[in-house]
Amino acid sequence: MGKLGTYMLTFAAKYHRNDFSQFGENGIIDECIRRINPELHTAVEFGAPDVYYCSNIYHLQERGWNLFYYDPNPQHPAVNRATITPDNVNDLPKCSVLSIDIDGNDYNVWQAYTGKPDIVIIEINSSLHPES
């Protein structure tokens, strides 16, 4: 593992915290926000039907951030019913934090996105080998 990989693992180990996230993302996002200090306090998450369970952005609500959630099968009234695709991803609100978790088309959606968020979280399937 190179120097950057070692740094990233050390950073993740130091700052990880799960308030609502799955793998420590909440703490890592908070530290990134502290360092970047984005002007726009808006976050978008799509691919999570519930605003709490495994949410990368819900903890930002207590800081006064504007949060937008999208999922084709929402399980909470705050989640907008929508399937995000490369064709409509640029219709999303402008944001500082973007969390993509759609289990399959993530790369194509990210590639089509023209926004410039400060922080992007894209879930991967860690059971797959990186070259597959």
MARPATI-828565 format. One record per residue (C-alpha): residue number from 1; x, y, z. Coordinates in Angstrom, 3 decimals. Example, Ala and Ser with C-alpha at 12.3 -4.5 7.8 and 13.67 -1.06 7.14 Angstrom:
BEGIN
<nr:1, xx:12.300, yy:-4.500, zz:7.800>
<nr:2, xx:13.670, yy:-1.060, zz:7.140>
% end
This chain:
BEGIN
<nr:1, xx:0.000, yy:0.000, zz:0.000>
<nr:2, xx:1.311, yy:3.427, zz:-0.918>
<nr:3, xx:1.682, yy:6.494, zz:1.262>
<nr:4, xx:-1.712, yy:7.901, zz:0.251>
<nr:5, xx:-3.484, yy:4.624, zz:1.068>
<nr:6, xx:-1.849, yy:4.515, zz:4.488>
<nr:7, xx:-2.821, yy:8.151, zz:5.126>
<nr:8, xx:-6.447, yy:7.480, zz:4.149>
<nr:9, xx:-6.692, yy:4.451, zz:6.454>
<nr:10, xx:-5.181, yy:6.461, zz:9.321>
<nr:11, xx:-7.583, yy:9.353, zz:8.644>
<nr:12, xx:-10.584, yy:7.004, zz:8.558>
<nr:13, xx:-9.526, yy:5.252, zz:11.757>
<nr:14, xx:-9.074, yy:8.566, zz:13.564>
<nr:15, xx:-12.320, yy:10.256, zz:12.532>
<nr:16, xx:-14.831, yy:7.470, zz:11.859>
<nr:17, xx:-18.109, yy:7.751, zz:13.765>
<nr:18, xx:-21.489, yy:6.220, zz:13.103>
<nr:19, xx:-24.442, yy:8.288, zz:14.192>
<nr:20, xx:-26.590, yy:6.996, zz:11.340>
<nr:21, xx:-24.004, yy:5.865, zz:8.784>
<nr:22, xx:-22.800, yy:2.333, zz:8.218>
<nr:23, xx:-18.989, yy:2.438, zz:8.171>
<nr:24, xx:-17.950, yy:5.600, zz:10.020>
<nr:25, xx:-18.898, yy:8.031, zz:7.271>
<nr:26, xx:-20.578, yy:10.516, zz:9.658>
<nr:27, xx:-17.369, yy:11.307, zz:11.529>
<nr:28, xx:-15.257, yy:11.386, zz:8.367>
<nr:29, xx:-17.725, yy:13.760, zz:6.685>
<nr:30, xx:-17.724, yy:16.006, zz:9.753>
<nr:31, xx:-13.934, yy:16.276, zz:9.711>
<nr:32, xx:-13.937, yy:17.007, zz:5.975>
<nr:33, xx:-16.562, yy:19.724, zz:6.502>
<nr:34, xx:-14.507, yy:21.186, zz:9.354>
<nr:35, xx:-11.445, yy:21.386, zz:7.098>
<nr:36, xx:-13.211, yy:22.589, zz:3.945>
<nr:37, xx:-15.806, yy:24.860, zz:5.584>
<nr:38, xx:-18.203, yy:24.873, zz:2.609>
<nr:39, xx:-20.358, yy:27.950, zz:2.079>
<nr:40, xx:-23.407, yy:26.017, zz:0.874>
<nr:41, xx:-24.967, yy:23.911, zz:3.641>
<nr:42, xx:-26.949, yy:21.579, zz:1.433>
<nr:43, xx:-26.580, yy:17.793, zz:1.169>
<nr:44, xx:-28.176, yy:15.307, zz:-1.242>
<nr:45, xx:-28.399, yy:11.566, zz:-0.708>
<nr:46, xx:-29.957, yy:9.125, zz:-3.110>
<nr:47, xx:-30.411, yy:5.415, zz:-2.916>
<nr:48, xx:-31.457, yy:5.269, zz:0.740>
<nr:49, xx:-35.188, yy:4.749, zz:1.311>
<nr:50, xx:-35.073, yy:5.846, zz:4.963>
<nr:51, xx:-33.534, yy:9.129, zz:6.178>
<nr:52, xx:-32.028, yy:7.504, zz:9.292>
<nr:53, xx:-30.855, yy:3.977, zz:8.511>
<nr:54, xx:-27.380, yy:3.978, zz:6.921>
<nr:55, xx:-27.665, yy:7.697, zz:6.181>
<nr:56, xx:-24.495, yy:9.596, zz:5.399>
<nr:57, xx:-26.161, yy:13.015, zz:5.730>
<nr:58, xx:-28.940, yy:12.843, zz:8.354>
<nr:59, xx:-26.587, yy:13.931, zz:11.161>
<nr:60, xx:-26.115, yy:17.269, zz:9.337>
<nr:61, xx:-29.738, yy:18.212, zz:10.059>
<nr:62, xx:-28.899, yy:19.133, zz:13.645>
<nr:63, xx:-26.385, yy:21.653, zz:12.230>
<nr:64, xx:-29.108, yy:23.348, zz:10.188>
<nr:65, xx:-28.172, yy:21.907, zz:6.804>
<nr:66, xx:-30.772, yy:21.543, zz:4.030>
<nr:67, xx:-31.125, yy:17.848, zz:3.247>
<nr:68, xx:-32.622, yy:16.195, zz:0.168>
<nr:69, xx:-33.260, yy:12.458, zz:-0.141>
<nr:70, xx:-34.278, yy:10.458, zz:-3.221>
<nr:71, xx:-35.185, yy:6.802, zz:-3.651>
<nr:72, xx:-37.487, yy:4.853, zz:-5.999>
<nr:73, xx:-39.156, yy:3.173, zz:-2.983>
<nr:74, xx:-39.197, yy:5.711, zz:-0.133>
<nr:75, xx:-39.946, yy:4.448, zz:3.353>
<nr:76, xx:-40.096, yy:7.872, zz:4.984>
<nr:77, xx:-42.140, yy:10.960, zz:4.027>
<nr:78, xx:-38.977, yy:13.119, zz:3.742>
<nr:79, xx:-37.642, yy:10.913, zz:0.929>
<nr:80, xx:-38.634, yy:12.015, zz:-2.568>
<nr:81, xx:-39.788, yy:9.210, zz:-4.858>
<nr:82, xx:-37.317, yy:9.232, zz:-7.749>
<nr:83, xx:-34.944, yy:6.957, zz:-9.575>
<nr:84, xx:-31.747, yy:8.908, zz:-10.198>
<nr:85, xx:-30.167, yy:8.109, zz:-13.561>
<nr:86, xx:-27.534, yy:9.693, zz:-15.810>
<nr:87, xx:-30.422, yy:11.436, zz:-17.603>
<nr:88, xx:-31.814, yy:13.247, zz:-14.532>
<nr:89, xx:-28.915, yy:13.483, zz:-12.055>
<nr:90, xx:-28.297, yy:17.115, zz:-12.977>
<nr:91, xx:-31.831, yy:18.031, zz:-11.896>
<nr:92, xx:-30.775, yy:17.543, zz:-8.255>
<nr:93, xx:-30.299, yy:20.616, zz:-6.044>
<nr:94, xx:-26.839, yy:22.182, zz:-5.939>
<nr:95, xx:-25.035, yy:20.740, zz:-2.913>
<nr:96, xx:-21.827, yy:20.657, zz:-0.896>
<nr:97, xx:-22.231, yy:16.985, zz:0.066>
<nr:98, xx:-23.443, yy:14.353, zz:-2.399>
<nr:99, xx:-24.016, yy:10.737, zz:-1.346>
<nr:100, xx:-24.600, yy:8.169, zz:-4.115>
<nr:101, xx:-25.779, yy:4.658, zz:-3.198>
<nr:102, xx:-27.842, yy:3.106, zz:-5.976>
<nr:103, xx:-26.284, yy:-0.366, zz:-6.115>
<nr:104, xx:-25.304, yy:-0.727, zz:-9.713>
<nr:105, xx:-25.361, yy:2.387, zz:-11.835>
<nr:106, xx:-23.373, yy:4.569, zz:-9.422>
<nr:107, xx:-20.399, yy:5.101, zz:-11.744>
<nr:108, xx:-22.525, yy:6.112, zz:-14.764>
<nr:109, xx:-24.577, yy:8.523, zz:-12.655>
<nr:110, xx:-21.424, yy:10.075, zz:-11.174>
<nr:111, xx:-19.849, yy:10.336, zz:-14.632>
<nr:112, xx:-22.939, yy:12.191, zz:-15.949>
<nr:113, xx:-23.117, yy:14.584, zz:-12.971>
<nr:114, xx:-21.883, yy:18.104, zz:-13.761>
<nr:115, xx:-22.259, yy:19.588, zz:-10.268>
<nr:116, xx:-19.253, yy:20.459, zz:-8.128>
<nr:117, xx:-19.933, yy:19.269, zz:-4.556>
<nr:118, xx:-17.153, yy:19.660, zz:-2.003>
<nr:119, xx:-17.598, yy:16.101, zz:-0.709>
<nr:120, xx:-18.791, yy:13.042, zz:-2.626>
<nr:121, xx:-19.553, yy:9.657, zz:-1.086>
<nr:122, xx:-20.049, yy:6.756, zz:-3.499>
<nr:123, xx:-20.811, yy:3.381, zz:-2.009>
<nr:124, xx:-18.947, yy:0.426, zz:-3.405>
<nr:125, xx:-19.622, yy:-3.276, zz:-3.199>
<nr:126, xx:-16.551, yy:-4.370, zz:-1.245>
<nr:127, xx:-17.351, yy:-8.037, zz:-1.861>
<nr:128, xx:-16.289, yy:-7.528, zz:-5.495>
<nr:129, xx:-12.649, yy:-7.497, zz:-6.515>
<nr:130, xx:-11.617, yy:-3.990, zz:-7.699>
<nr:131, xx:-10.767, yy:-5.298, zz:-11.166>
<nr:132, xx:-14.085, yy:-7.067, zz:-11.753>
% end
